[in-house]
Amino acid sequence: MELDIQCEEMSPSRWAELLTTMKSCKTIRLDDCNLSSSNCEDLSSIINTNPSLTELKLNNNELGDAGVEYLCKGLLTPSCSLQKLWLQNCNLTSASCETLRSVLSAQPSLTELHVGDNRLGTAGVKVLCQGIMNPSCKLQKLQLEYCELTADIVEALNAALQSKPTLKELSLSNNTLGDTAVKQLCQGLVEASCNLELLHLENCGITSDSCMEISAVLRNKPSLMDLSVGDNKIGDSGLALLCQGLMHPSCKIQKLWLWDCDLTSASCKDLSRLISTKETLTEISLIDNNLRDSGMEMLCQALKDPKSKLQELWVRECGLTTACCKAVSSALSTNKHLKVLHIGENKLGDAGVELLCEGLMHPNCNIQSLWLGNCDLTAGCCATLATVMATKQCLTELDLSYNPLEDEGIRKICEALKKPSCNVQQLILYDILWSSEVDDELRALEDSKPEVKIIS
């Protein structure tokens, strides 16, 4: 049994009702429910008396250190079998870390700990690392984003990594680490016996200076499948160093996020080689990099290579125009694996989208999710888009937000949605002006096709 409630104010009667339900739940998720430390006393009792409970998610609640102390009393009982604990943005401080350390040291069932967006600080996370180093700890996933960590945390993290071969995922994004600390961390990862599968280092103050060390991790950890270094100023020179590791035969990367990394079209030669030869790579994000049409054309050439197995390509806000759309269309008509294309916030225009639709209509194209928000589109391209919607049953998600489609364009899209052959289940239309009459038509459409979700 699963309890999954979000963004609900808990009255005493509603809370009492839910407590009865929780006694037999395997999963409890109560994000954004205005819970406090007093609710944690009840939850501690649930943890103690419900041995089937394996996941507890309490993100975005004002639990505080006192609330975590209550929770940990339940977590430390012999009957507890909790595996996943989510406490993101719960107003915790370093004071909670001693209590959580006790749980990590004593509770081998706990495999996931998510405590990001809390002011734990370097001192607090050092205490957590002591718990991770305990032989009883079997932690596999550790999420420490936005925890106010500094470079001083690396020695403790490396010691934990050395002692914990079970650790599969480590997220340190949005902490002020810097190149020196990231180099030390990577050297520790190379030496550690852990089989890391996910490493997230977004917005950690990384430059090209530490990319050689990250590249070494890619070469030496064939287990690593998910790397995110977005929002770091690595530049074209840093990307070239990363690609040395990415292209190594032992690297089995699947997901690579490089958004806002100060990349230009100069990086696209290396990226194209990666896309066309690394058959394990299924997802790449290049959002907010100045790739321009020339760079996109190189990427599209790579997508046409039979060895490319890319399924998701994110090139939002990359300085693209109508000029690259013929190349994108050609790639769409050739690559059978691509399922998700985020190409919004580029000046494609109606002419560009008309060209894209030629590729989308090709029998080889299997796109499921297409994002065209803020692409300078008007009602002029909506008839062609409507044809794609009504014809390509693989297309289930379409984003047309922030485009001046007006009543004429929205009506054409609605006509396509009404057709039995249209399989679009989610239509995103943020910040588009239409009349009250069209609004009524959209609501009627949702009533007649409840499987369709229109988000505006």
N, C-alpha and C positions, 0 to 999 in steps of 0.2 A: 504493500500500500504506500502511496506517495501523497504528501501534502506540499503543495506548491502555491504559495500566496505572495503577491508582491504589491507594494504601495497601498497598504490597507491600514487605516487607523484601528487599533485594537481596543475596543471597549471591554470592561471587565467581563461582561456576559459572553461576548464573542471569544475572549481568551479562554474562559472556562470551558466553552463548547469545544474549542480546538484542542485543549489539553486532553480531553477524553479521546479524541481522534488520534492524537500523537502517540498514545500508548501502544498502538499496533503498527505504526508507520516504519517503513524501512528508510525512507527519505523525508526529511523535513527542510523546506526552503521557505524562509520568511524575510526576504530582502525588503528594505524600505518599509518596515511595518511599525516604526516608532516604538521599538522595544527598548527597554532600559534594564538596569541591573536587577530590578525586582522580578522581571520576567525570567531572568537567567536562573533564579533560584528554583522556579518551576521546571525549567528545561533540564536542570541538573538532576532533578528527580526522575524525569522522563528517561534521561540517559542511563540512570541507574537501574530503572525497572523495565526498560525495553531493550532486551539483548539483540533484537533484530535491526535496531537502528544503525545504519552504516554511513549515512551522509547527513550533515547538519550545516545549513547555509544561512548565515545571519548578517550578510553584508549590509552596510549603510544603516546601521542602528546605533543609537547612543548607549552602547553597553558599558563602556568604560572599563577600567581595570577591575573594579569591584564585580562587574558582571562576569568577566572572564574567570575571576577567582571562584565564583559560584559554579560556573560551567565545569571548571577543572576538578571540582570535588566529585562530580558525576563521572568525569572522564577517567578518574583514578580508581574507580571501583572495579573489582574483578569481573563483574558481569558486563562491562562496557565492551562493545565490539565496533566502535566508531572507526571508520576508515578515512573519511573526508571531512575536514573542518574548514569552513570559510568564515573569516572574520575581517573582511576588507572594510576599511573606513568605519570602524567601530569606536573611534576615540580612545584607542589604546596608547599607552606609553611604555617606556622601558620596564615599568613596574610589572606589567603583565608577563614579561619574558621569563621571569623566575618561575612563575606558576606553570607556564607552557613548557618550560624546560623539564619540569617534573613529569609532565604528561609524556613528552617525547622519550624520556628515560625509562618510563614504566609501562608504556602502552604500545606493544608491538603491532597491534592492529592498525594504528594510525599511519597511513601511507601518503596522505596529502594534507599540507598545511598552507592556507592562503591568508596571509596577514598584511597584504599590501595596503597602502594609503593610511597607515597609522604611524604616529611619531615614535617609533621604536628606537631609532637612533643606533649608532654604531655600538654603543655599550650594551643596549638591549639585545641586539642580534648576536653579539659575541656570547651572551648567556644562552641564547637559543642553540648556537653551534655546540655548546657543551652538551646539551641534551641530545643533539643529533649524533654526537660521537659516542654516546652510550651504546654498548653492544646490543641492547634490547631494542633500540630504535631501528625501524625498517622503513624510514621515510623514502618516498619515491619522487614526490613533487614538492618543491618549495618556492613560494611566490612572495617576493619582498619588494615589489614596486612601490615607489613613493614612500620609502621608510626613513628618509633623511640619513642615508648611509654615506660615509666618506671613504677615502682610500684606506683608512686604518682597518676596515673590516676584512680586507683580503686575506690576511694571515689566518684569521679564524675560519673563514670560508674554505681556504685551501686545506686546513687541518681536517675539517668536516668531510670534504670531498675525498681526502686520502683514506678516511676511515669508513666511508659509506659507499660500497660498490652498488648498493640498491638504488642510489639517486639517479633518476632519469630526466628530471626537468628542473631547471634553475632560471628564475626570472628576477633580474636585478634592474630592470628599466627604471628610468627617471630617478636615479640617484647620482650624486656628484662624485663619480669615481675618478675619471680622468685616465689618460693614456698609461701612466706608470702603474696604476693599480690594475688596469685591464691586462696589461702585459704580465703582471705577476699572477693574476687569476688564470690566464691562459696557460702559463707555464705549469701551474698547479693542476689544471685540467688534463694536460698532456701526460703528466706523471701519475695522476690518480688512476686507480683501478676501476672507477665508475664508468658505466656505459651510458653517458649522457645522450639523450635524444633531443632535448629542447634547450636552447640557450637564448635568452632575450636580454639584450643590452641597449635598448632604445634610450636615447637622450641621456647618455652616460658620459658626455664630454670626450668622446672618442674622435681622433683624427686619423689621418693616414699613418701616423707614427706607430700605432699599435696593430695595424692590419696584418703585418707579417706574423705576429703571434696568434691572431685569430685564425689566420690561414693555416698555421701549424696544427691548431685544434681540428680543423676540417680534414687535414691529411691524416691525423693520428687517431681520430675518433670516428670510425665508420658507422658507429651507432647514431651520430648526430644527424638528425633529419630536418630540424626546424631551427633556423638561425634568423634572428631579427636584430639588425643594427640600425634601424631607421632613426631619423632625427639626430644623426651624428654627422659632422662635417668631414667625411672621409675623402670626398672628391674623387676625381678620375684616377689619380695615382693610388689612392687607397683601394678602390675597386679592382684595379689591375692586380694588386697584391692578393686581395681576397680570392680572385679568380684562379690564382696559382693553386690554392688549396681546393677550391671548388671543382677544378678540372682534374684533380688527382684521381686516379682510378679507384682508390680506396674510399673516396668521399661519396656518400649515398644521400646527399641533400635532397629533400622533397619540397620544403617550403622556405623561401628566401625573401625577407622583407628589407628593402633598401629605400624606403620612402624618405624624402627630404634629406638626401645625402650629398647635395651639391654636385650631382652627376650631370654631365652634358652629353651631347651626341658622341663625343670622343669615347665614352664608356661603352657605347652600343656595339662596337666591334667585339669586345670581350664578352659582353652579355649575349650577343648573337651566337658566338661559339659555344657558350654555356647552354643556351636554349636548344641548339641544334644537335649537341652531342651528349649532354647529361640526361640520360633517359629516365633517371629517378626523379628529376625536377618536375613537379606538377603545379607549383604556385609561385609567382614572383610579383612583388609589389614595387613599383617604381614611381609611385605617386609623388607629385611636387618636385620633380627633377626636370631640368631644362633640356629634354631630349630633342625636341623640335622634330620637324617632319623628316629630316635626313636620318635621325636616329631611329625613329619609328619604322622607317622603310627598311633599315637593316634588321630590326627585330622581326618584322613581317617575313623577310626572306628566310630567317631562321625557323620561323613557325611552319614554313612550307617544307622543311626537311623531314623526310619520313621518320627519322630517329627522334624528332621532338615529340614529347609526351605531355607537354604543358597543358594544364586544364584551366588554370586561372591566371589572367593577366590584368594587372591594375596599373593603368597609365593615366590616371586622372591628373589634371593640372600639369601637363608636361609640355605646354607650348605647341600643341598640335593644331593644324588647320585642315581645310578641305584638301590641301595638296597631298596629304598622306593617305587619304581615304581609299584611293584605288588600290594601294598596296595592302591596306587592312582588309579590304574586300577580297582580294586575291588569297590572302592567308586564311580568311574564314571559309572560302570555298575549297580549300585544300586540306586544312587541319581538322581531322575528325575528332580529336581529343579535347579541343578547347570548349569549355562549358560556361565559363564566366569571363565577361569582358567589361571592365570598368574604364570607360573612356570619357567620362564627364569632365566638365570644366575645361573644355578645349573648344576652340572656335571652328567647329566642324561645319556649321551651317546646314541649311536644307540640302544643298548640293552634295555635301559630304555624306550626309545620312542616306541620301538616295543611292550613292555609290556603295555604302555599307550594306544596304538592303539587298543589293545584287548578290553579295557574298552570303548574306544570311539566308537567302532563298535557295542556295545551292544544296543539293541532296547531301553533300558531304558535311555540311555545317550542322553541329549539334549544340548550339548555344542554348543554355538554360536561363542565364541571368545576364541582362544587358542594361548597363547604366549610361544614360545619355543626359544627365542633368546639367543645366547651364552650358549648353552647346550652341547657343544662338539659333535655336530651331523655332520655326513658326508653323502655322497651320499648313503651309505649303508642302511639308514632307509627311503629313499625318496620314494621307491616303495610302502612301507606300508602306508606312509603318503598320497601318491597319491590315494591309495585305499580308505582311510578315506574321502578324499576330494570329490571323485567321488560318494561316497555312502551316506554320512551323509549330507542331504540337509539342516539341521539346522545350519551347520558350515558356517559362513559368513565372519569370520576374522581369519587370520592365520599369526603369526609373526615367521619367521625363521632367523632373522637377526643375524649377527656375528657368523655364523656357516660355516665352509669350505665345502660347498656343491658342489662347482665347476660346470662345465658344465653338467656333468652327472646327478647330483642331480637336478639342475634347470630344465633340460629338462624333467625329470620325473614329476616334479611339474607342468610344463607347459602342458604336455599331459593331466593331470587330469583337469586343468582349461578349456581345450578345450571341455570337455565332457558336453553335455546338462544337465546331472544329477548333475554337480558340481555347487554349489550355493555360492562359495566363492566370495565375492565382494571386499574384501581388503586383499591384500597380501603384507606383509612388509618384505623387503629383504635388509636391510641396511648392508653395508660393507661386501658384498660377491663378490668375484672376478669371473667374467665369460668372455667369449670371445665376440668379436664383433658380431660373428654369432648368439650366444645366445641372445645378446642384440637386434639384429634385430628381432629374434623370439618373444621376449617379447613385443616389440613395435607393431609387427603385431597382436599379441594376443590382446593387448589393443584396437587396431583398430577394430578387428572383434567382440570383446565383450566389448562395451563401458561401460557397467555396472561394469566391473572389474577395480579396481584401484590398480596398482602395484607401491609401494613406495620403492625407493631404493636410 
